[in-house]
Amino acid sequence: MDIIYARGEAAAAEVHEALPDAPSYSAVRALLRILEDKGHLKHREEGARYIYLPTEPRGKASRSALQRVVQTFFEGSLSSAVAALVDAEGGKLSAEELERIEAIIRAAKSKSK
């Protein structure tokens, strides 16, 4: 998905070439087909090739995926997920990252009043 989002669209051969330690070409094609069956990709035909495109913008897809991760691994607790991310960084967040997180928290507090 990263490759297709980065390029906007890609054929199976382009995805295969861009993957480090790529599996076989047929495995890449099978994965693209699975992603299409699950609704993450769509395709258009260009001659004999299928050109794959994402079905939703990257931001929307990332939010949806993150919500599933929070639900699956953190029992729906956003604070537990954030704590795990901060702990994973060893508490070494840059001043810019801390400011951004604080601004997000302030905005969330003002919305909940």
BAPATOR-622277 format. One record per residue (C-alpha): residue number from 1; residue in three letters; chain; x, y, z. Coordinates in pm, 1 decimal. Each point is the difference from the previous one (the first is absolute). Layout:
% BAPATOR-622277
<NUM, ala, A, <X, Y, Z>> ...
//
This chain:
% BAPATOR-622277
<1, met, A, <0.0, 0.0, 0.0>> <2, asp, A, <288.4, 237.0, 77.9>> <3, ile, A, <133.3, -36.8, -351.3>> <4, ile, A, <-337.0, 63.2, -159.9>> <5, tyr, A, <-69.7, 299.0, 225.6>> <6, ala, A, <345.1, 143.5, -74.9>> <7, arg, A, <-44.7, -37.4, -376.4>> <8, gly, A, <-372.2, 64.2, -15.5>> <9, glu, A, <-41.4, -314.7, -208.2>> <10, ala, A, <216.4, -293.9, -100.9>> <11, ala, A, <2.7, -323.5, -195.1>> <12, ala, A, <95.3, -326.1, 171.6>> <13, ala, A, <343.5, 7.3, -165.7>> <14, glu, A, <67.8, 348.9, 139.5>> <15, val, A, <-103.6, -108.4, 348.7>> <16, his, A, <219.6, -310.1, -29.9>> <17, glu, A, <302.4, 206.0, -109.8>> <18, ala, A, <-46.8, 249.4, 284.9>> <19, leu, A, <-21.6, -259.8, 277.4>> <20, pro, A, <317.9, -74.5, 192.1>> <21, asp, A, <42.6, -378.6, 34.6>> <22, ala, A, <-302.5, -44.3, -223.9>> <23, pro, A, <-186.6, -327.4, -8.5>> <24, ser, A, <-67.9, -152.0, -340.3>> <25, tyr, A, <-178.4, 205.7, -263.2>> <26, ser, A, <-299.8, -234.0, 18.9>> <27, ala, A, <-15.3, 49.7, 378.9>> <28, val, A, <-8.1, 378.6, -51.1>> <29, arg, A, <-280.9, -38.0, -253.6>> <30, ala, A, <-191.5, -222.7, 242.1>> <31, leu, A, <41.8, 252.9, 281.5>> <32, leu, A, <-122.0, 282.8, -220.9>> <33, arg, A, <-302.3, -209.5, -93.1>> <34, ile, A, <-71.6, -66.7, 369.9>> <35, leu, A, <28.7, 371.2, 80.3>> <36, glu, A, <-243.3, 68.9, -282.2>> <37, asp, A, <-243.2, -267.2, 124.9>> <38, lys, A, <12.1, 160.2, 345.2>> <39, gly, A, <-82.0, 340.2, -149.8>> <40, his, A, <334.9, 171.4, 56.9>> <41, leu, A, <92.3, 15.8, -369.5>> <42, lys, A, <-175.4, 25.7, -333.3>> <43, his, A, <146.1, -40.3, -345.6>> <44, arg, A, <-29.0, 121.6, -353.9>> <45, glu, A, <120.2, -188.0, -302.7>> <46, glu, A, <281.1, 139.8, -209.7>> <47, gly, A, <49.5, -244.2, -282.4>> <48, ala, A, <72.3, -335.2, 159.8>> <49, arg, A, <107.5, 158.8, 331.3>> <50, tyr, A, <-206.7, 87.6, 302.8>> <51, ile, A, <85.8, 334.7, 152.1>> <52, tyr, A, <-88.3, 5.2, 370.7>> <53, leu, A, <-124.2, 309.4, 183.4>> <54, pro, A, <-101.7, 50.4, 364.4>> <55, thr, A, <-373.5, 19.3, 65.8>> <56, glu, A, <32.4, 270.0, 265.2>> <57, pro, A, <248.4, 275.9, 82.5>> <58, arg, A, <300.5, -99.1, 210.5>> <59, gly, A, <-107.8, 215.5, 296.1>> <60, lys, A, <-342.5, -160.7, 22.3>> <61, ala, A, <146.5, -349.5, -35.5>> <62, ser, A, <262.8, 66.4, 267.9>> <63, arg, A, <-261.3, 128.2, 246.9>> <64, ser, A, <-214.7, -307.1, -60.3>> <65, ala, A, <297.5, -234.7, 43.8>> <66, leu, A, <106.5, 178.7, 318.3>> <67, gln, A, <-349.9, -30.2, 144.3>> <68, arg, A, <10.0, -376.1, -65.2>> <69, val, A, <342.2, -26.6, 170.2>> <70, val, A, <-123.1, 193.9, 304.8>> <71, gln, A, <-311.4, -217.6, 20.7>> <72, thr, A, <188.8, -327.9, -49.2>> <73, phe, A, <310.5, 52.7, 212.6>> <74, phe, A, <-102.5, 264.7, 253.9>> <75, glu, A, <-364.9, -92.8, 67.3>> <76, gly, A, <-106.3, 326.6, -159.9>> <77, ser, A, <206.6, 213.0, 240.9>> <78, leu, A, <162.7, 285.3, -186.8>> <79, ser, A, <198.5, 101.4, 309.2>> <80, ser, A, <148.9, -350.9, 26.6>> <81, ala, A, <97.8, 11.5, -367.5>> <82, val, A, <163.6, 341.6, 40.3>> <83, ala, A, <182.1, -117.9, 312.3>> <84, ala, A, <132.6, -303.7, -187.8>> <85, leu, A, <125.3, 220.5, -282.7>> <86, val, A, <173.5, 240.1, 239.0>> <87, asp, A, <151.1, -292.3, 194.4>> <88, ala, A, <122.9, -153.1, -327.3>> <89, glu, A, <194.1, 319.6, -66.4>> <90, gly, A, <153.5, -20.1, 347.5>> <91, gly, A, <-166.1, 329.4, 85.0>> <92, lys, A, <234.1, 178.2, -242.7>> <93, leu, A, <-241.6, 216.9, -193.3>> <94, ser, A, <123.7, 314.4, -167.3>> <95, ala, A, <-116.3, 339.0, 123.0>> <96, glu, A, <-201.6, 36.1, -320.9>> <97, glu, A, <-173.2, -335.1, 53.6>> <98, leu, A, <-81.8, 87.4, 360.4>> <99, glu, A, <-140.1, 338.8, -104.4>> <100, arg, A, <-216.2, -160.9, -266.4>> <101, ile, A, <-133.0, -260.4, 245.5>> <102, glu, A, <-73.3, 271.0, 256.4>> <103, ala, A, <-184.5, 207.6, -261.4>> <104, ile, A, <-209.1, -302.0, -99.7>> <105, ile, A, <-88.0, -63.5, 365.0>> <106, arg, A, <-91.9, 367.4, 56.2>> <107, ala, A, <-224.0, -5.5, -308.9>> <108, ala, A, <-168.1, -322.3, 116.2>> <109, lys, A, <-59.6, 148.8, 347.2>> <110, ser, A, <-156.8, 315.1, -146.4>> <111, lys, A, <-233.4, -211.7, -217.7>> <112, ser, A, <-116.9, -208.0, 296.3>> <113, lys, A, <-108.0, 302.4, 207.5>> 
//
